[in-house]
């Protein structure tokens, strides 16, 4: 809901990420998984998060989907800050982490077609991880991740 009382939900989620950081403990040290990521996904866009294995695509999607908590930064979905929400107040939208990752090409195509149908029928804008660049359809913009940073 926007400050003027109007909602953008009917147009799909608008995702805004600002200075997002996620750290992990490793032995005696700390590893920065997501490193000051800032991005915007406009209403109606379908996004592929791409990058090599280990680039932190899944971590970024988990943070945006409120599956994991960020250590720093801000995430807004449809003009609602989700970084501080919990329980039932969390925003829900369609995130798919490598939906066709280990599938044969025919099954992978079927899964991607299902995502497009969900988008068209229910107004859900899928954001998904795609390490092999196999996703087809109207994907824009492409968010490329390398070593926890957008490139």
Secondary structure by P-SEA (a helix, b strand, c coil): cccccccccccccbbbbcbbbbbbbcccccccccccccccccccbbbbbccccccaaaaaaaaaaccccccbbbbbccccccccccccccccccccccccccccaaaaaaaaaaaaaaaaaccbbbbbbbcccccccccccbbbbcccccc
